[in-house]
Structures are given as C-alpha cells and as structure tokens.
Amino acid sequence: MIKVLIVDDSAVVRQVLSEVLSKDPQIKVIATAGDPLIAKSKMAVEWPDVIVLDIEMPRMDGITFLKIIMAERPTPVLICSTLTEKGAETTLQAMSAGAVGYVTKPKLGLKGFLSDSASELINSVRIAAQSRPRRFNSAPVAKPVEHIAASQASAAMLHTTEKIVAIGTSTGGTQALEVVLTALPRVSPGIVIVQHMPEKFTASFASRLNSLCAIEVREAKDRDRVIPGLALIAPGGLHMRLTRSGAYYHVNVLDGPPVNRHKPSVDVLFKSVAQVAGRNALGIIMTGMGDDGARGLREMHNAGAYTVAQDEASCVVFGMPKEAIKLDAVDAEKPLEHIAGEIMRYAR
C-alpha cells in the first residue's frame, strides 16, 4: 500500500486528487493539508510514502517545505504545478531541491483535467514510490575534472568535431544532469541529451543549467550544430536525432508518435547516434523508470561506442540503467559523481 499525503491550498485540488488516487487499490491517501505547517503536524502522526506538493501556499512555500523534508527524512515528492512558464521554472527549482517528479495542472478546468488524467496521476505516484530521493549539492563541482581538461584542451578541440556524447535519463535526471554538467569544464565534448520532460519545461530547464555550468546548455533547435562546450537538450514533446554532414554533427528536432511511451525518446536519439557516429560516440544512460534507451544503447555498443550506466546506488530509480545492463549494452557502471570524469577521459 502506497501512503500519500496531498499538500495544496486549493480544496478542489485536494478533493479531486484524493478521489482520483483512491481509485487505485494500492494507493491510500492518508491525509490532506492546506499548507505545509498543517502537513508537518500530520506527518508527525504518520509519515507518507509519497507527497504531492503545491508550490505557492500560505505560511510557507512548497520549495522551502521540500528542503525541510529532504533535510529531515528524504521522501519522494511530486510537485503539483501549472503549465505556465513561471510554473515550469519554479517546478524545476523544486526538482533541483529533491522532488522526483511533477503533476501538471491548468489554471482553468482543473477538475475535468485531473479526472481525465487519472491513469497518469496514478502512474506518477507509483513511480515516485519506487524512487529513492537523495540530496545533491547544486554548487558547481568542476574542480575534480578540471585538471584532466587542462592537459587535454587542445586535443579535445581537435577531436570533438568527430566525437559525440549522448545522454539519456528520466526520473531523477534533472538533479543528476546538474551534477554531471556542472562538473564539466568549458572545453568538453559536444553533448546531446534526452531528459523525459513535457513541453514548456525543457527551455527553462536548459536555461537554469546554463546559468550554473561552465559549458553552454540550451534547448535544441532543428539543425543546431553540435560543437565542443555545448550541450543540447531535446525539446519536450518532440524527438531529437543526430545527423552528420561531413565532419560536423547536427541535430534534427522532429515530431512523431511517442516511442516507449515517451516523446522525446532516448531510444530515438541513441539509435541515430549509433548510425551516424558509431565508435566515435560515448553513450550514457542514467536514472529513470522503464526501459527507454536500453535498446538504443545496445545499438550504440554494437556499433563500437563506449557505453556507461549510472550505478544502482546513486540512481533515484535504477530502471533504465538496469534494463540496459540486462541487454549487455553497458561497458561500465559508474557512480553519478564519476560520470563527468568519464566524459573528460573520453575527450582525450
């Protein structure tokens, strides 16, 4: 039984979420609260397995409350926010603070929207319950690998026009990508990334990472060239493929049906990297639920690419790396804190 606490200042949201989640016999809503202080008192009586948390609330905002939870007793938290640009940015701040996922809600038509999205809500809670949230240091940690780049800067510049790093991740990936990308020096290989994330969120996510990283990070646009010192993140709601023109790599951003229930899909990216980059690629699969990316990583491995999976101990959810390992698609398993070092060793 998954015990859920709903914290939202809207009585309608609390009621509808409770009704929807109670439809699943494996989920029990143990309490609801109109603000974090009420929630804290209820958590003292019974601690939930998953918390569904609003951001803008009276007496204490959701991000402050989230940080308190993560400091006291890390617990899976789903952020319940709107699809506005401001909501997306705030949700990303919460993901960086330790939230494992999000439930989107519009400003209007809330009851109908939540009722129509019942299966998605239930699935989000199930996924959250299987995660293992951990605290990350959001400060840039480039120093551990800076010495590698210092001696290899010229080599990186010479070779990265023919090399590529492809990363795929999902649940827990917003935090994991921050750890990896902030540890990279300015001179590093060109990177293409699929993070499972809906439309409107990826631009804000990329912008936030760009403000923290020595490398440039931005949401990919069709025909963007992949160059050293740049990480391109696939836009939410669209697929991204790698293409090659002579010695240069570009990305194609395109629409299409979901693959493995995802758009963007890691498999779509990885399979294209296998086809156009082969042994000149490094493939990395990180924390996430499901198996998206496992088959694509195997194709990269079979094409001669070096492939890395985040290890179980450092994953919020070990699903995607585990499935890739099952397929013998992985050359090495590495803790999250070592993945940036793997990228720079590859750059040599």
C-alpha positions as CSV (number, residue, x, y, z in Angstrom):
1,M,0.0,0.0,0.0
2,I,1.4,3.4,-1.0
3,K,0.6,6.0,1.6
4,V,0.1,9.5,0.0
5,L,-0.1,13.0,1.6
6,I,-1.6,15.8,-0.5
7,V,-0.5,19.3,0.3
8,D,-2.3,22.1,-1.6
9,D,-4.1,25.2,-0.6
10,S,-6.9,24.5,-3.0
11,A,-9.7,22.5,-1.5
12,V,-10.8,21.4,-5.1
13,V,-7.3,20.1,-5.9
14,R,-7.2,18.2,-2.6
15,Q,-10.6,16.7,-3.2
16,V,-10.0,15.7,-6.8
17,L,-6.6,14.3,-6.3
18,S,-7.9,12.2,-3.4
19,E,-10.8,10.9,-5.4
20,V,-8.5,10.0,-8.4
21,L,-5.8,8.4,-6.4
22,S,-8.2,6.4,-4.2
23,K,-9.4,4.6,-7.4
24,D,-6.2,2.5,-7.2
25,P,-6.4,-0.2,-4.6
26,Q,-2.6,0.0,-4.0
27,I,-2.8,3.7,-3.1
28,K,-4.1,5.2,0.2
29,V,-4.5,8.9,0.7
30,I,-3.7,9.1,4.4
31,A,-4.1,12.8,4.8
32,T,-4.5,16.2,3.0
33,A,-3.3,19.6,4.2
34,G,-3.9,23.2,3.1
35,D,-0.4,24.3,3.9
36,P,3.0,22.9,4.9
37,L,2.6,23.6,8.6
38,I,-0.6,21.6,8.8
39,A,1.1,18.9,6.7
40,K,4.0,18.7,9.2
41,S,1.7,18.1,12.1
42,K,0.0,15.2,10.1
43,M,3.4,13.8,9.1
44,A,4.3,13.6,12.8
45,V,1.4,11.1,13.3
46,E,2.1,9.1,10.1
47,W,4.9,9.6,7.6
48,P,3.8,9.2,3.9
49,D,5.5,7.2,1.2
50,V,4.8,9.9,-1.4
51,I,3.9,13.6,-1.0
52,V,2.0,15.5,-3.7
53,L,3.0,19.1,-3.1
54,D,1.9,22.5,-4.3
55,I,4.4,25.4,-4.6
56,E,2.5,28.6,-3.9
57,M,0.8,28.2,-0.5
58,P,0.2,30.3,2.6
59,R,2.5,30.4,5.6
60,M,5.3,28.5,3.9
61,D,6.1,28.0,0.2
62,G,6.4,24.5,-1.2
63,I,10.1,24.7,-2.1
64,T,11.0,25.7,1.5
65,F,8.9,22.8,2.8
66,L,10.6,20.4,0.3
67,K,14.0,21.4,1.5
68,I,13.0,20.7,5.1
69,I,11.6,17.3,4.2
70,M,14.8,16.4,2.3
71,A,17.0,17.5,5.3
72,E,14.9,15.6,7.9
73,R,13.9,12.5,6.0
74,P,14.2,12.3,2.2
75,T,10.8,11.3,0.8
76,P,9.5,11.0,-2.8
77,V,7.8,14.3,-3.6
78,L,5.7,15.1,-6.7
79,I,5.3,18.8,-7.4
80,C,1.8,19.9,-8.4
81,S,2.1,23.0,-10.6
82,T,0.7,24.8,-13.6
83,L,2.0,24.7,-17.1
84,T,2.8,28.4,-17.2
85,E,6.3,29.5,-17.9
86,K,6.6,30.7,-14.3
87,G,5.3,27.4,-13.0
88,A,7.8,25.5,-15.1
89,E,10.7,27.5,-13.8
90,T,9.5,27.0,-10.2
91,T,8.9,23.3,-10.7
92,L,12.5,23.0,-12.0
93,Q,13.8,24.7,-8.8
94,A,11.8,22.1,-6.8
95,M,13.3,19.3,-8.9
96,S,16.7,20.6,-8.1
97,A,15.9,20.7,-4.4
98,G,14.9,17.0,-4.4
99,A,11.5,16.4,-6.0
100,V,11.3,13.3,-8.1
101,G,8.5,14.3,-10.5
102,Y,5.6,16.7,-11.2
103,V,1.9,16.7,-11.8
104,T,0.8,19.4,-14.2
105,K,-2.4,21.3,-13.7
106,P,-4.0,24.1,-15.7
107,K,-5.4,27.3,-14.2
108,L,-8.9,26.6,-15.6
109,G,-10.9,23.4,-15.9
110,L,-9.0,21.8,-13.1
111,K,-11.5,19.1,-12.1
112,G,-12.0,17.8,-15.6
113,F,-8.3,17.9,-16.4
114,L,-7.3,15.9,-13.3
115,S,-10.2,13.4,-13.8
116,D,-9.2,12.9,-17.5
117,S,-5.6,12.3,-16.4
118,A,-6.3,9.7,-13.7
119,S,-4.1,7.0,-15.1
120,E,-1.2,9.4,-15.5
121,L,-1.6,10.6,-11.9
122,I,-1.7,7.1,-10.5
123,N,1.3,6.1,-12.5
124,S,3.3,9.1,-11.4
125,V,2.6,8.2,-7.7
126,R,3.6,4.5,-8.3
127,I,6.9,5.7,-10.0
128,A,7.6,8.1,-7.2
129,A,7.0,5.4,-4.6
130,Q,9.7,3.3,-6.2
131,S,12.3,6.1,-6.2
132,R,15.0,6.8,-3.7
133,P,15.4,10.6,-3.4
134,R,18.8,11.8,-2.4
135,R,20.2,15.3,-1.8
136,F,22.6,16.8,-4.3
137,N,25.0,19.6,-3.9
138,S,23.8,22.1,-6.5
139,A,27.1,24.1,-6.4
140,P,29.3,23.6,-9.5
141,V,31.9,20.9,-8.8
142,A,34.2,21.3,-11.9
143,K,37.4,21.1,-9.9
144,P,37.7,17.3,-9.7
145,V,37.9,17.0,-13.5
146,E,39.4,20.4,-14.3
147,H,43.0,19.0,-14.2
148,I,42.0,16.5,-16.9
149,A,40.8,19.2,-19.2
150,A,43.8,21.4,-18.6
151,S,46.2,19.0,-20.1
152,Q,43.9,17.8,-22.8
153,A,42.2,21.1,-24.0
154,S,43.9,21.2,-27.4
155,A,43.2,17.5,-28.0
156,A,39.5,18.0,-27.1
157,M,39.2,20.8,-29.6
158,L,40.8,18.7,-32.3
159,H,38.7,15.6,-31.9
160,T,35.2,16.6,-30.7
161,T,34.1,17.6,-34.2
162,E,34.2,13.8,-34.8
163,K,33.0,12.7,-31.4
164,I,29.8,12.9,-29.6
165,V,28.4,12.3,-26.1
166,A,24.7,11.1,-25.9
167,I,22.9,11.1,-22.5
168,G,19.5,9.7,-21.7
169,T,17.7,10.0,-18.4
170,S,14.3,10.3,-16.8
171,T,13.1,10.2,-13.1
172,G,15.8,11.9,-11.0
173,G,17.5,13.1,-14.1
174,T,17.1,16.8,-13.6
175,Q,19.3,16.6,-10.5
176,A,21.6,14.0,-12.0
177,L,22.3,16.1,-15.1
178,E,23.0,19.1,-12.9
179,V,25.7,17.1,-11.1
180,V,27.3,15.9,-14.3
181,L,27.1,19.1,-16.4
182,T,28.3,21.5,-13.7
183,A,31.4,19.3,-13.2
184,L,32.4,19.8,-16.9
185,P,35.0,22.4,-17.8
186,R,34.3,24.8,-20.7
187,V,36.4,22.7,-23.1
188,S,34.5,19.4,-23.3
189,P,32.9,17.2,-26.0
190,G,29.6,18.2,-27.7
191,I,26.7,16.6,-25.8
192,V,23.2,15.7,-26.9
193,I,20.6,14.9,-24.1
194,V,17.2,13.4,-23.8
195,Q,15.5,14.1,-20.4
196,H,11.9,12.9,-20.2
197,M,10.1,16.2,-19.7
198,P,7.0,17.8,-21.1
199,E,6.7,20.8,-23.4
200,K,7.4,24.1,-21.8
201,F,9.7,22.7,-19.2
202,T,12.9,21.9,-21.2
203,A,13.6,25.6,-22.2
204,S,13.5,26.7,-18.6
205,F,15.5,23.6,-17.5
206,A,18.2,24.3,-20.1
207,S,18.3,28.0,-19.1
208,R,18.8,27.1,-15.5
209,L,21.6,24.7,-16.2
210,N,23.2,27.2,-18.5
211,S,23.4,29.7,-15.6
212,L,25.2,27.1,-13.4
213,C,27.6,25.5,-15.9
214,A,30.9,26.4,-17.5
215,I,29.7,24.9,-20.8
216,E,26.7,26.3,-22.7
217,V,23.4,24.5,-22.2
218,R,20.3,25.2,-24.3
219,E,17.2,23.6,-25.7
220,A,17.9,22.1,-29.1
221,K,16.5,23.6,-32.3
222,D,16.3,21.8,-35.6
223,R,19.7,21.8,-37.5
224,D,21.6,23.0,-34.5
225,R,25.3,22.1,-34.8
226,V,26.8,20.0,-32.0
227,I,30.1,21.6,-31.0
228,P,32.6,21.4,-28.2
229,G,31.5,23.1,-25.0
230,L,27.8,22.8,-25.9
231,A,25.0,20.6,-24.5
232,L,21.7,20.4,-26.4
233,I,18.6,19.2,-24.6
234,A,15.8,17.7,-26.7
235,P,12.6,19.9,-26.5
236,G,9.7,18.4,-24.6
237,G,7.1,17.0,-26.9
238,L,9.5,16.4,-29.8
239,H,12.1,13.8,-30.7
240,M,15.7,14.5,-31.4
241,R,18.0,12.7,-33.8
242,L,21.7,13.1,-34.5
243,T,22.8,13.6,-38.2
244,R,26.2,14.2,-39.8
245,S,27.3,16.4,-42.6
246,G,30.9,15.8,-43.4
247,A,32.9,16.1,-40.2
248,Y,30.1,18.1,-38.5
249,Y,27.3,16.8,-36.3
250,H,23.8,18.4,-36.3
251,V,20.5,17.5,-34.6
252,N,17.1,17.1,-36.2
253,V,14.2,18.0,-34.0
254,L,11.0,16.5,-35.3
255,D,7.5,15.4,-34.3
256,G,6.2,11.9,-34.4
257,P,4.4,9.3,-32.2
258,P,5.8,8.5,-28.8
259,V,8.4,5.8,-28.6
260,N,8.3,3.6,-25.4
261,R,5.5,6.0,-24.3
262,H,7.9,8.9,-24.4
263,K,8.4,12.0,-26.6
264,P,11.3,12.8,-26.6
265,S,12.6,9.2,-26.5
266,V,16.1,8.2,-25.5
267,D,15.9,5.3,-27.9
268,V,15.3,7.6,-30.9
269,L,18.4,9.6,-30.0
270,F,20.7,6.7,-29.2
271,K,19.7,4.7,-32.3
272,S,20.5,7.7,-34.5
273,V,23.9,8.2,-32.7
274,A,24.7,4.5,-33.4
275,Q,24.0,5.0,-37.1
276,V,25.9,8.2,-37.7
277,A,28.7,8.3,-35.0
278,G,29.4,4.6,-34.3
279,R,32.7,4.1,-32.4
280,N,33.1,7.9,-32.2
281,A,30.4,8.2,-29.6
282,L,30.0,7.8,-25.8
283,G,26.6,6.7,-24.6
284,I,25.4,7.3,-21.0
285,I,22.2,6.1,-19.5
286,M,21.2,7.4,-16.1
287,T,18.5,7.3,-13.5
288,G,14.9,6.7,-14.8
289,M,11.9,4.4,-14.7
290,G,11.2,1.9,-17.5
291,D,13.4,0.7,-20.4
292,D,13.6,3.7,-22.8
293,G,17.2,3.9,-24.1
294,A,18.2,0.3,-23.3
295,R,17.9,-1.0,-26.9
296,G,19.3,2.2,-28.3
297,L,22.4,1.9,-26.1
298,R,22.8,-1.7,-27.2
299,E,22.9,-0.5,-30.8
300,M,25.5,2.1,-29.8
301,H,27.5,-0.6,-28.1
302,N,27.3,-2.9,-31.1
303,A,28.4,-0.1,-33.3
304,G,31.6,0.4,-31.3
305,A,30.6,3.2,-29.0
306,Y,31.8,3.2,-25.3
307,T,28.8,2.9,-23.1
308,V,28.2,3.8,-19.4
309,A,25.4,3.2,-17.0
310,Q,24.8,5.1,-13.7
311,D,25.2,2.6,-10.9
312,E,22.3,1.5,-8.7
313,A,23.5,3.1,-5.5
314,S,23.5,6.6,-7.0
315,C,20.2,6.3,-9.0
316,V,16.9,7.7,-7.8
317,V,15.3,4.9,-10.0
318,F,17.5,2.2,-11.4
319,G,15.1,1.1,-14.1
320,M,16.7,2.4,-17.3
321,P,20.3,1.5,-16.4
322,K,19.2,-1.9,-15.2
323,E,17.4,-2.7,-18.4
324,A,20.5,-1.7,-20.5
325,I,22.7,-3.8,-18.3
326,K,20.4,-6.8,-18.8
327,L,20.9,-6.4,-22.6
328,D,24.7,-6.4,-22.3
329,A,24.7,-2.9,-23.6
330,V,26.9,-1.4,-20.9
331,D,30.8,-1.3,-20.8
332,A,31.0,0.2,-17.4
333,E,28.8,1.1,-14.4
334,K,29.8,4.4,-12.7
335,P,28.6,6.4,-9.6
336,L,26.9,9.6,-10.6
337,E,29.8,11.7,-9.3
338,H,32.3,9.9,-11.7
339,I,30.4,10.4,-14.9
340,A,31.8,13.8,-15.7
341,G,35.3,12.3,-15.3
342,E,34.3,9.5,-17.8
343,I,33.3,12.2,-20.3
344,M,36.6,14.0,-20.0
345,R,38.6,10.8,-20.2
346,Y,36.6,10.0,-23.4
347,A,37.6,13.5,-24.7
348,R,41.2,12.6,-24.6
